[in-house]
Amino acid sequence: MTDGWTLGVIVGMAVVTVVTRSFFFLSSRDWQLPRWAQRGLPYAPIAALAAVIGPELVMAQGHLITSWQDARIFGAAAGAAFYFWRKGAGQAVLGTIVVGMAVYLPLHIGLGW
């Protein structure tokens, strides 16, 4: 069912993935990240999350939102307010999600925003 080009592309992509992910294991000596990179590593997950969530909050259908009647804005604001209010608490992240969704869902489903 699969033609040669498709199979070749799949195999090629697999090879590229394996080589790029195992590059650091192929070295015979220990390899260390520079100090500046080690300091920045803890921020990588939150930066990746912000890069995914940020555009979703301010855009709809590929265009910036133009109306204040958007449930995402209010849900994000409520979640951010809860997080900064309870920053020292152990359940701040879970609470942020719960509060944000508790504001978002009634506005989105109930009011159709």
C-alpha distances in whole Angstrom, upper triangle without the diagonal:
4,7,10,12,10,10,14,15,14,16,19,19,20,22,24,24,26,28,30,30,32,34,37,36,36,40,42,45,45,44,46,45,48,51,50,46,47,49,47,44,45,45,41,40,42,42,38,39,41,38,36,39,41,39,38,42,43,40,39,36,36,40,43,44,48,49,51,49,46,46,44,47,50,47,47,51,52,49,51,54,54,52,55,58,56,55,57,56,53,51,51,47,47,50,48,45,47,49,47,45,48,49,46,45,48,48,44,44,48,49,45,45
4,7,8,6,7,10,11,11,13,15,16,16,19,21,21,23,25,26,27,28,30,34,33,33,37,39,42,42,41,43,42,45,48,47,43,44,46,44,41,43,42,38,37,40,39,35,36,39,36,34,37,39,37,36,40,41,38,37,34,34,38,41,43,46,48,49,48,45,45,43,46,48,46,45,49,50,48,49,53,52,50,53,56,55,53,55,54,52,50,50,46,45,48,47,44,46,48,46,44,47,48,45,44,47,47,43,44,47,48,45,45
4,6,6,6,9,10,11,13,14,16,17,19,20,22,23,25,26,27,29,30,34,34,33,37,39,42,43,41,43,42,45,48,47,43,45,47,44,42,44,43,39,39,41,40,36,38,40,37,35,38,40,38,38,41,42,39,38,35,35,39,42,44,47,49,51,50,47,47,44,47,50,48,47,51,52,50,51,54,54,52,55,58,57,55,57,56,54,52,52,48,48,50,49,46,48,50,48,46,50,50,47,46,49,49,46,46,50,50,47,46
4,6,5,6,9,10,10,12,14,15,16,18,20,21,22,24,26,27,28,32,31,31,34,37,39,40,39,41,40,43,46,45,42,43,46,43,41,43,42,39,38,41,39,36,38,40,37,35,39,40,38,38,42,43,40,39,37,36,40,43,45,48,50,52,51,48,48,46,48,51,49,48,51,53,50,51,55,55,53,55,58,57,55,57,56,54,52,52,48,48,51,50,47,49,51,49,47,51,52,48,48,51,51,47,48,52,52,49,48
4,5,5,6,9,10,10,12,14,15,16,18,20,21,22,24,26,26,30,30,30,33,36,38,39,37,39,38,41,44,43,39,41,43,41,38,41,40,36,36,38,37,33,35,37,34,32,36,37,35,36,39,40,37,36,34,33,36,39,42,45,47,49,48,45,45,43,45,48,46,45,49,50,48,48,52,52,50,53,56,55,53,55,54,52,51,50,46,46,49,47,45,47,49,47,45,49,49,46,46,49,49,45,46,50,50,46,46
4,5,5,6,9,10,11,12,14,15,16,18,20,21,22,24,26,29,29,29,32,35,38,38,36,38,37,40,42,41,38,39,42,39,37,38,38,34,33,36,34,31,32,34,32,30,33,35,33,33,37,37,35,34,31,31,35,37,39,43,45,46,46,43,43,40,43,45,43,42,46,47,45,46,49,49,47,50,53,52,50,52,51,49,47,47,43,43,46,44,41,44,46,43,42,46,46,43,42,46,45,42,43,46,47,43,43
4,5,5,6,8,10,11,12,14,15,17,18,20,21,22,24,27,27,27,30,33,36,36,35,37,36,39,42,41,38,39,41,39,36,38,38,34,34,36,35,32,33,36,33,31,35,37,35,35,39,40,37,37,34,34,37,40,42,45,47,49,48,45,45,42,45,47,45,44,47,49,46,47,51,50,48,51,54,52,50,52,52,49,47,47,43,43,47,45,42,45,47,45,43,47,48,44,44,48,47,44,44,48,49,46,45
4,5,5,6,8,10,10,12,14,15,16,18,20,21,22,26,26,25,28,31,34,34,33,35,35,37,40,39,36,37,40,38,35,38,37,33,33,36,35,31,33,35,33,31,35,37,35,35,39,40,37,37,35,34,37,40,42,46,48,49,49,46,46,43,45,48,46,44,48,49,47,47,51,51,49,51,54,53,51,52,52,50,48,48,44,44,47,46,43,46,48,46,44,48,49,46,46,49,49,45,46,50,50,47,46
4,5,5,6,8,10,10,12,14,15,16,18,20,21,24,25,24,27,31,33,33,32,33,32,35,38,37,33,35,37,35,32,35,34,30,30,33,31,28,30,32,29,28,31,33,31,32,35,36,34,34,31,30,34,36,39,42,44,46,45,42,42,39,42,44,42,41,44,46,43,44,47,47,45,48,51,49,47,49,49,47,45,45,41,41,44,42,40,43,45,42,41,45,45,42,42,46,45,42,43,47,47,44,43
4,5,5,6,9,10,11,12,14,15,16,18,20,23,23,23,27,30,32,32,31,32,32,34,37,36,33,34,36,34,31,33,33,29,29,31,30,27,28,31,28,27,30,32,31,31,35,36,34,33,31,30,34,36,39,42,44,45,45,41,41,38,41,43,41,39,43,44,42,42,46,46,43,46,49,47,46,47,47,44,43,43,39,39,42,41,38,41,43,40,39,43,44,41,41,44,44,41,42,45,46,43,42
4,5,5,6,9,10,11,12,14,15,16,18,21,21,21,24,27,30,30,29,31,31,33,36,36,32,34,36,34,31,34,34,30,30,33,32,28,30,33,30,29,33,35,33,34,37,38,37,37,35,34,37,39,42,45,47,48,48,44,44,41,43,46,44,42,46,47,44,44,48,48,45,48,51,49,47,49,48,45,44,44,40,41,44,43,40,43,45,43,42,46,46,43,44,47,47,44,45,49,49,46,45
4,5,5,6,9,10,11,12,14,15,16,20,20,19,23,26,28,29,27,29,29,31,34,34,30,32,34,32,30,32,32,28,29,32,30,27,29,31,29,28,32,33,32,33,36,37,35,36,34,32,36,38,40,44,46,47,47,44,43,40,43,45,43,41,45,46,43,43,47,47,45,47,50,49,46,48,48,45,44,44,40,41,44,42,40,43,45,43,42,46,46,43,44,47,47,44,45,49,49,46,45
4,5,5,6,9,10,11,12,14,15,19,19,19,22,26,28,28,26,27,27,29,32,31,28,29,32,29,27,29,29,25,25,28,27,23,26,28,25,24,28,30,29,29,33,34,32,32,31,29,33,35,37,41,43,44,44,40,40,37,39,42,39,38,41,42,40,40,44,43,41,43,46,45,43,44,44,42,41,40,36,37,40,38,36,39,41,39,38,42,43,40,40,44,43,40,42,45,46,43,41
4,6,5,6,9,10,11,12,14,17,17,17,21,24,26,26,25,26,26,29,32,31,28,29,31,29,26,29,29,25,25,28,27,24,26,29,26,25,29,31,30,31,34,35,34,34,33,32,35,37,39,43,45,45,45,42,41,38,40,43,40,38,42,43,40,40,44,43,41,43,46,45,42,44,43,41,40,40,36,37,40,38,36,39,41,39,38,42,43,40,41,44,44,41,42,46,47,44,43
4,5,5,6,9,10,11,12,15,15,15,18,21,23,24,23,25,25,28,31,31,27,28,31,29,27,29,30,26,26,30,28,25,28,30,28,28,31,33,32,33,36,38,36,37,35,34,37,39,41,45,47,48,48,44,44,41,43,45,43,41,44,45,42,42,46,46,43,45,48,46,44,45,45,43,42,42,38,39,42,41,39,42,44,42,41,45,46,43,44,47,47,44,46,49,50,47,46
4,6,5,6,8,10,10,14,15,14,17,21,23,23,21,23,22,25,28,28,24,26,29,26,24,27,27,23,24,27,25,23,25,28,25,25,29,30,30,31,34,35,34,34,33,31,35,36,39,42,44,45,46,42,42,38,40,43,40,38,41,43,40,40,44,43,41,43,46,44,42,43,43,41,40,40,36,37,41,39,37,40,42,40,40,43,44,41,42,46,45,43,44,48,48,45,44
4,6,5,6,8,10,13,14,14,17,21,22,22,20,22,21,24,27,26,23,24,26,24,22,24,24,21,21,24,23,20,23,25,23,22,26,28,28,28,32,33,32,33,32,30,33,35,37,41,43,43,43,40,39,36,38,40,38,36,39,40,37,37,41,40,37,40,43,41,39,40,40,37,37,36,33,34,37,36,34,37,39,37,36,40,41,38,39,43,43,40,41,45,46,43,41
4,6,5,6,8,11,11,11,15,18,20,20,19,21,21,24,27,27,23,24,27,25,22,25,26,22,22,26,25,22,25,28,26,25,29,31,31,31,35,36,35,36,35,34,37,38,41,44,46,46,46,43,42,39,40,43,40,38,41,42,39,39,43,42,39,41,44,42,40,41,41,38,38,38,34,35,39,37,35,38,41,39,39,42,43,41,42,45,45,43,44,48,48,46,44
4,6,5,6,9,10,9,12,16,18,18,17,19,19,22,25,25,22,23,26,25,22,25,26,22,23,27,26,23,26,29,26,27,30,32,32,33,36,37,36,38,37,35,38,39,42,45,47,48,48,44,44,40,42,44,42,40,43,44,41,40,44,44,41,42,46,44,41,42,42,40,40,39,36,37,41,39,37,41,43,41,41,45,45,43,44,48,47,45,47,50,51,48,46
4,6,5,8,10,10,13,16,18,17,15,17,16,19,22,22,19,20,23,21,19,22,22,19,20,23,22,20,23,25,23,23,27,28,29,30,33,34,33,35,34,32,35,36,39,42,44,44,45,41,41,37,39,41,39,36,39,41,38,37,41,40,37,39,42,41,38,39,40,37,37,36,33,35,38,36,35,38,40,38,38,42,43,40,41,45,45,42,44,48,48,46,44
4,6,7,8,10,13,16,17,16,14,16,16,19,21,22,18,19,22,20,17,20,21,17,18,22,21,19,21,24,22,23,26,28,28,29,32,34,33,35,34,32,35,36,38,42,44,44,44,41,40,36,38,40,37,35,38,39,36,35,39,38,35,37,40,38,36,37,37,34,34,34,31,32,35,34,32,36,38,36,36,40,41,39,40,43,43,41,43,46,47,44,43
4,5,5,7,9,13,14,14,13,15,16,19,22,23,19,19,23,22,19,22,23,20,21,25,24,22,25,27,26,26,30,31,32,33,36,37,37,38,38,36,39,40,42,46,47,48,48,44,43,40,41,43,41,38,41,42,39,38,42,41,38,40,43,41,38,39,39,36,36,36,33,35,38,37,35,39,41,39,39,43,44,42,43,47,47,45,46,50,50,48,46
4,6,5,7,11,12,13,11,13,14,17,20,21,18,18,22,21,19,22,23,20,22,25,24,22,26,28,26,27,30,32,32,34,36,38,37,39,39,37,39,40,43,46,48,48,49,45,44,41,42,44,42,39,42,43,40,39,43,42,39,40,44,42,39,40,40,38,38,38,35,36,40,38,37,40,43,41,41,45,46,44,45,49,48,46,48,51,52,50,48
4,6,6,9,10,9,7,10,11,14,17,18,15,16,19,19,16,19,21,19,20,24,23,22,25,27,26,27,30,32,33,34,36,38,38,40,40,38,40,41,43,47,48,48,49,45,44,41,42,44,41,39,41,42,39,38,41,41,37,39,42,40,37,37,38,35,36,36,33,35,38,37,36,40,42,40,41,44,45,43,45,48,48,46,48,51,52,50,48
4,6,8,9,9,9,12,14,17,20,21,18,18,22,22,19,22,24,21,23,26,26,24,27,30,29,30,33,34,35,36,39,41,41,42,42,40,43,44,46,49,51,51,51,48,46,43,44,46,43,41,43,44,41,40,43,43,39,41,44,42,38,39,39,36,37,37,35,36,39,38,38,41,43,42,42,45,47,45,46,50,50,48,50,53,54,52,50
4,6,9,10,10,14,16,19,22,23,21,21,24,24,22,25,27,24,26,29,29,27,30,33,31,32,35,37,37,39,41,43,43,44,44,42,45,45,48,51,53,53,54,50,49,46,47,49,46,44,46,48,44,43,47,46,43,44,47,45,42,42,43,40,41,41,38,40,43,42,41,44,46,45,45,49,50,48,49,53,53,51,52,56,57,54,53
4,6,7,8,11,14,17,20,22,19,19,23,23,21,25,27,24,26,30,29,28,31,33,32,33,36,38,39,40,42,44,44,46,46,44,46,47,49,52,54,54,55,51,50,47,48,50,47,45,47,48,45,44,47,46,43,44,47,45,42,42,43,40,41,41,39,41,44,43,42,45,47,46,47,50,51,49,51,54,54,52,54,58,58,56,54
4,7,9,13,16,18,21,24,22,21,25,26,24,27,29,27,29,32,32,31,34,36,35,37,40,41,42,43,46,47,47,49,49,47,50,50,52,56,58,57,58,55,54,50,51,53,50,48,50,51,47,46,49,49,45,46,49,47,44,44,44,42,43,43,41,43,46,45,45,48,50,49,49,53,54,52,54,57,57,55,57,61,61,59,57
4,6,10,13,16,18,21,19,19,22,23,22,25,27,26,28,31,31,30,33,35,34,36,39,40,41,43,45,46,47,49,49,47,49,49,52,55,57,56,57,54,53,49,50,52,49,46,48,50,46,45,48,47,43,44,47,45,42,41,43,40,42,42,40,42,45,44,44,47,49,48,49,52,53,51,53,57,57,55,57,60,61,59,57
4,7,10,13,15,18,16,15,19,20,19,21,24,23,25,28,28,28,30,32,32,34,36,37,39,40,42,44,45,47,47,45,47,47,49,53,54,54,55,51,50,46,47,49,46,43,45,46,43,41,44,44,40,41,44,42,38,38,39,37,38,38,36,38,41,40,40,44,45,44,46,49,50,49,50,54,54,52,54,57,58,56,54
4,7,10,12,15,13,12,16,17,16,19,21,20,22,25,25,25,28,29,29,30,33,34,36,37,39,41,41,44,44,42,44,44,46,49,51,50,52,48,47,43,44,46,44,41,43,44,40,39,42,41,38,38,41,40,36,36,37,35,37,36,34,36,39,38,38,42,43,42,43,46,47,46,48,51,51,50,52,55,55,54,51
4,6,9,11,10,9,13,14,13,16,18,17,20,23,22,23,26,27,27,29,31,32,34,36,37,39,40,42,43,41,42,42,44,47,49,48,49,46,45,41,42,44,41,38,40,41,38,36,39,39,35,35,38,37,33,33,34,33,34,34,32,34,37,36,36,39,41,40,41,44,45,44,46,49,49,48,50,53,53,52,50
4,6,8,6,6,10,11,10,13,15,14,17,20,19,20,23,24,24,26,28,29,31,33,34,35,36,39,40,37,39,38,41,44,45,45,46,43,42,38,38,40,38,35,37,38,35,33,36,36,32,33,36,34,31,31,33,31,32,31,29,32,35,33,34,37,38,37,39,42,42,41,43,47,46,45,48,50,51,49,46
4,6,5,6,9,10,11,14,15,15,19,21,19,21,24,24,24,27,29,29,31,33,34,35,37,39,40,38,39,38,41,44,45,45,46,43,43,39,39,41,39,35,37,38,35,33,36,36,32,32,36,34,31,31,33,32,33,32,30,33,36,34,35,38,39,38,40,43,43,42,44,48,47,46,49,51,51,50,47
4,5,5,6,9,10,13,14,15,18,20,19,21,23,24,24,27,29,29,31,33,34,35,36,40,41,38,40,38,40,43,45,44,45,43,42,38,38,39,38,34,35,37,34,31,34,34,30,30,33,32,28,28,30,29,31,30,29,32,34,32,33,37,38,36,39,41,42,41,44,47,46,45,48,50,50,49,46
4,5,5,6,9,11,12,13,16,17,16,18,21,21,21,24,26,25,28,30,31,31,33,36,38,35,36,35,37,40,41,40,42,39,39,35,35,36,35,31,32,34,31,29,31,32,28,28,31,30,27,27,29,29,30,29,27,30,32,30,31,35,35,34,36,39,39,38,41,44,43,43,45,48,48,46,44
4,5,5,6,10,10,10,14,15,14,16,19,19,19,22,24,24,26,28,29,30,32,34,36,33,34,34,36,39,40,39,41,38,37,34,33,35,34,30,31,33,30,28,31,31,27,27,31,30,26,27,29,28,29,27,26,29,31,29,30,33,34,33,34,38,38,37,39,42,42,41,43,46,46,45,42
4,5,5,8,10,11,14,15,15,17,19,20,20,23,25,25,27,29,30,32,33,36,37,35,37,35,37,40,42,41,42,39,38,34,34,36,34,30,32,33,30,28,30,30,27,27,30,28,25,25,27,25,27,26,24,27,30,28,29,32,33,32,34,37,37,37,39,42,42,41,44,46,46,45,43
4,6,7,8,10,13,14,14,16,18,19,20,22,24,24,26,28,29,30,32,35,37,35,35,34,36,38,40,38,40,37,36,32,32,33,32,28,29,31,28,25,28,28,24,24,27,26,22,22,24,24,25,24,23,26,28,26,27,31,31,30,33,35,36,35,38,41,40,40,42,45,45,44,41
4,6,6,7,10,11,10,13,15,15,16,19,20,20,23,25,25,26,28,31,33,31,32,30,32,35,36,35,37,34,33,29,29,31,29,25,27,28,25,23,26,26,22,22,26,25,21,22,24,23,24,23,21,24,26,24,25,29,29,28,30,33,33,32,35,38,37,37,39,42,42,41,38
4,5,5,8,10,10,11,14,15,16,18,20,20,23,24,25,27,28,31,33,31,32,31,33,36,37,36,37,34,33,29,29,31,29,25,27,28,25,23,26,26,22,23,26,25,21,22,24,22,23,22,20,23,25,23,24,27,29,27,29,32,32,32,34,37,37,36,38,41,41,40,37
4,6,7,8,10,11,13,14,16,17,18,19,22,23,24,26,28,31,32,31,32,31,32,35,36,34,35,32,31,27,27,28,26,23,25,25,22,20,23,23,19,20,23,21,18,18,20,18,19,18,16,19,22,20,21,24,25,24,26,29,30,29,31,35,34,34,36,39,39,38,36
4,6,6,6,9,10,11,12,15,15,16,19,20,21,22,24,27,29,27,28,27,28,31,32,31,32,29,28,24,24,26,24,20,22,23,20,18,21,21,17,18,21,20,17,18,20,19,20,18,16,19,21,19,19,23,24,22,24,27,28,27,29,32,32,31,34,36,37,35,33
4,6,5,6,9,10,10,12,14,15,17,19,20,22,23,26,27,25,27,26,28,31,32,31,32,29,28,24,24,26,24,21,23,24,21,20,23,23,19,20,24,23,20,21,22,21,21,20,17,20,22,20,20,24,25,23,25,28,28,27,29,32,32,31,33,36,36,35,32
4,5,5,6,9,10,11,12,14,16,17,18,21,22,24,26,24,26,25,26,30,31,29,30,27,25,22,22,24,21,19,21,22,18,18,21,21,17,19,22,21,18,20,20,19,18,17,14,16,19,17,17,20,22,20,21,25,25,24,26,29,29,28,30,33,33,32,30
4,5,5,6,9,10,10,11,14,15,16,18,20,22,25,23,24,23,24,27,28,26,27,24,23,19,19,21,19,15,17,19,15,14,18,18,14,16,19,18,15,18,18,17,17,15,12,15,17,14,15,18,19,17,19,22,23,22,24,27,27,26,28,31,31,30,27
4,5,5,6,9,10,10,13,14,15,17,18,21,23,21,22,21,23,26,27,26,27,24,23,20,20,22,20,17,19,20,18,16,19,20,17,18,22,21,18,21,22,21,21,18,16,18,20,17,17,21,22,19,21,25,24,23,26,29,28,27,30,32,32,31,28
4,5,5,6,9,10,12,13,15,17,18,20,21,20,21,21,22,26,27,26,27,24,23,19,20,22,20,17,20,21,18,17,21,21,19,20,24,23,21,23,24,22,21,19,16,18,21,18,17,21,22,19,21,24,24,22,25,28,27,26,28,31,31,29,27
4,5,5,6,8,11,11,12,15,16,18,20,19,20,19,20,24,25,24,24,21,20,16,17,19,16,14,16,18,15,14,18,18,16,18,21,20,18,21,21,20,19,17,13,15,17,14,13,17,18,16,17,20,20,19,21,24,24,22,25,28,28,26,24
4,5,5,5,8,10,10,12,14,17,19,17,18,17,18,21,22,21,22,19,18,15,15,17,15,12,14,17,14,13,17,17,15,16,20,20,18,21,22,21,20,17,14,17,18,15,14,18,18,15,17,21,20,18,21,24,23,22,25,27,27,26,23
4,6,6,7,9,11,12,13,16,17,15,16,16,17,21,22,22,23,20,20,16,16,19,18,15,17,20,17,16,20,21,19,20,24,24,22,25,25,25,23,21,18,20,21,18,17,21,21,18,20,23,22,20,23,26,24,23,26,29,28,26,23
4,6,6,7,9,11,12,14,15,14,16,15,17,20,21,21,22,18,18,14,15,18,16,14,17,19,16,16,20,21,19,21,24,24,22,25,25,25,23,21,17,19,20,17,16,19,20,17,17,21,20,18,20,23,22,20,23,26,26,24,21
4,6,5,6,9,10,12,15,14,15,14,15,18,19,18,19,15,14,11,12,14,12,10,13,15,13,13,17,17,16,18,21,21,20,23,23,23,21,18,15,16,17,14,13,16,16,13,14,18,17,15,17,20,19,17,20,23,23,21,18
4,5,5,7,9,12,14,13,13,12,13,16,17,16,18,14,14,11,11,14,13,10,12,15,14,13,16,18,17,18,21,22,20,24,24,24,23,20,17,19,19,16,15,18,18,15,16,19,18,16,19,21,20,18,22,24,23,22,18
4,5,5,6,9,11,9,10,9,10,14,16,16,17,14,15,11,12,15,15,12,15,18,17,16,20,21,20,21,24,25,24,28,28,28,26,23,20,22,22,19,18,21,20,17,18,21,19,17,19,22,20,18,21,24,23,21,18
4,6,6,7,10,9,10,10,10,14,15,15,15,12,12,9,10,13,12,11,14,16,15,15,19,20,19,21,24,25,24,27,27,27,25,22,19,20,21,17,16,18,18,14,15,18,17,14,16,19,17,15,18,21,20,17,15
4,6,8,12,11,11,9,9,12,12,12,13,9,9,6,7,10,10,8,10,13,13,13,16,17,17,19,21,22,22,26,26,26,23,21,18,19,19,15,14,17,16,12,13,16,14,12,15,17,15,13,17,19,18,16,13
4,7,10,10,8,6,6,9,10,11,12,9,11,8,8,12,12,11,12,15,15,15,18,20,20,21,23,25,24,28,29,29,27,24,22,23,22,19,18,20,19,16,17,19,17,14,17,19,16,15,19,21,19,17,14
4,7,6,5,4,5,9,11,12,13,10,12,10,11,14,15,13,16,18,18,18,21,23,23,24,27,28,28,31,32,32,29,26,24,25,25,21,20,22,22,18,18,21,19,16,18,20,17,15,19,21,19,17,14
4,5,5,6,6,9,11,13,12,10,12,10,12,15,15,15,17,20,20,21,23,25,25,27,29,30,30,34,33,33,31,28,26,26,26,23,21,23,22,19,18,21,19,15,17,19,16,14,17,19,17,14,12
4,6,8,9,12,14,16,15,13,15,14,16,19,19,19,21,23,23,24,27,28,28,30,33,34,33,37,36,36,34,31,28,29,29,26,24,26,25,22,21,24,22,18,20,22,19,16,19,21,20,16,14
4,7,9,12,15,17,17,15,17,15,16,20,20,19,21,24,24,24,27,29,28,30,33,34,33,36,37,36,34,31,28,29,30,26,25,27,27,23,23,26,24,20,22,24,22,19,22,24,23,19,17
4,6,9,12,14,15,13,16,15,15,19,19,19,20,23,24,23,26,28,28,29,32,33,33,36,37,37,34,32,29,30,30,27,25,27,27,23,23,26,23,20,22,24,21,19,22,24,22,19,16
4,6,9,11,13,11,14,13,12,16,17,16,17,21,21,21,23,26,25,26,29,31,30,34,34,35,33,29,27,28,28,24,24,26,25,21,22,24,21,19,21,23,19,18,21,23,21,18,15
4,6,8,9,8,11,10,10,13,15,14,16,18,19,19,21,24,24,25,27,29,29,33,33,34,31,28,26,27,27,23,22,24,22,19,20,22,19,16,18,19,16,15,18,20,17,15,12
4,7,9,9,13,13,12,14,17,17,17,20,21,21,23,26,26,27,29,31,31,35,35,36,34,31,29,30,29,25,25,26,24,21,22,23,20,18,20,21,17,16,20,21,17,16,13
4,5,7,10,11,10,12,15,15,15,18,20,20,21,24,25,26,27,30,30,34,34,35,33,30,28,29,27,24,24,25,22,19,20,21,17,16,18,18,14,14,17,17,14,13,10
4,6,9,10,8,9,12,13,12,15,17,17,18,21,22,23,24,26,27,31,31,33,30,27,26,26,24,21,21,22,19,17,18,18,15,13,16,16,12,13,16,16,13,13,10
4,6,9,8,9,12,13,13,15,17,18,19,21,23,24,25,27,28,32,31,33,30,27,26,26,24,21,20,21,18,16,16,16,13,11,13,13,9,10,13,13,9,9,6
4,5,6,7,9,11,12,13,15,16,17,19,21,22,23,25,26,30,29,30,27,24,23,23,21,19,18,18,16,13,13,14,11,9,11,12,8,8,11,12,10,9,5
4,5,5,6,9,10,11,12,14,15,17,18,20,21,22,24,27,26,27,24,21,20,19,18,16,14,15,13,10,10,11,8,5,8,9,5,6,9,10,9,9,6
4,6,5,6,8,10,10,12,14,15,16,18,20,21,22,25,25,25,22,19,18,18,17,14,12,14,12,9,9,11,9,6,9,11,9,8,12,14,13,12,9
4,6,5,6,9,10,11,12,14,15,17,18,20,21,24,24,25,23,20,18,19,17,14,14,15,13,10,11,13,10,8,12,13,10,11,15,16,14,14,10
4,5,5,6,8,10,10,12,14,15,16,18,19,23,23,24,21,18,17,18,16,13,13,13,11,8,10,10,7,7,10,11,9,10,14,14,13,13,10
4,5,5,6,9,10,11,12,14,15,16,18,21,20,21,18,15,14,14,12,10,9,10,8,4,6,8,5,5,8,10,9,10,13,14,14,14,11
4,5,5,6,8,10,10,12,14,15,16,19,19,20,17,14,13,14,12,9,9,11,9,6,9,11,9,8,12,14,12,13,16,17,17,17,14
4,5,5,6,9,10,11,12,14,15,19,19,20,18,15,14,15,13,10,11,13,10,8,11,12,9,10,14,15,13,15,18,19,18,18,15
4,5,5,6,9,10,10,12,14,17,17,18,16,13,13,13,11,8,10,10,7,6,9,9,7,9,12,13,12,14,17,17,17,18,16
4,5,5,6,9,10,11,12,15,14,15,13,10,9,10,8,5,6,8,6,4,8,9,8,10,13,14,14,15,18,19,19,20,18
4,5,5,6,8,10,10,14,14,16,14,10,10,12,10,7,9,11,9,8,12,13,12,13,16,18,17,18,21,22,22,22,20
4,5,5,6,9,10,13,14,16,14,11,12,13,11,8,11,12,9,9,13,13,12,14,17,18,17,19,22,22,22,23,21
4,6,5,6,8,11,11,13,11,8,9,10,7,6,9,10,7,8,12,12,12,14,17,18,18,20,22,22,23,24,22
4,5,5,5,9,9,11,9,6,7,9,7,5,9,11,9,10,13,14,14,16,18,20,20,22,24,25,25,26,24
4,6,5,9,10,13,12,9,10,13,11,9,13,14,12,13,16,17,16,18,21,23,22,24,27,27,27,28,26
4,6,8,9,12,12,9,11,13,11,10,14,14,12,13,17,17,16,19,21,22,22,24,27,27,27,29,26
4,6,5,9,8,6,9,11,9,9,13,13,12,14,17,17,17,19,22,23,24,25,27,28,29,30,28
4,6,8,9,6,8,11,10,10,13,15,14,15,18,19,19,21,24,25,25,27,29,30,31,31,29
4,7,9,7,10,13,12,13,16,17,17,18,21,21,22,24,26,28,29,30,32,33,34,35,33
4,6,5,9,10,10,11,14,15,15,17,19,19,21,23,25,26,27,29,30,31,32,33,32
4,6,8,9,10,12,14,14,15,17,19,20,22,23,25,27,28,29,30,31,33,34,32
4,6,5,6,9,10,11,12,14,15,16,18,20,21,23,25,25,27,28,29,30,29
4,6,5,6,9,10,10,12,14,15,16,18,20,22,23,24,25,27,28,28,27
4,5,5,6,9,10,11,12,14,16,16,18,21,22,22,24,25,27,27,25
4,5,5,6,9,10,11,12,14,15,16,19,20,21,22,24,25,25,24
4,5,5,6,8,10,10,12,14,15,17,19,20,21,22,24,24,23
4,6,5,6,8,10,11,12,14,16,17,18,20,21,22,22,21
4,6,5,6,8,10,10,12,15,16,16,17,19,20,20,19
4,6,5,6,9,10,10,13,14,15,16,17,19,20,19
4,5,5,6,9,10,12,13,14,16,16,18,19,17
4,5,5,6,9,11,11,12,14,15,16,17,15
4,5,5,6,9,10,10,11,13,14,15,14
4,6,6,7,9,10,11,12,14,15,14
4,6,6,7,9,11,11,12,13,12
4,6,5,6,8,10,10,11,9
4,5,5,6,7,9,10,10
4,6,5,5,7,9,9
4,6,5,5,7,6
4,6,6,5,5
4,6,5,7
4,6,8
4,6
4
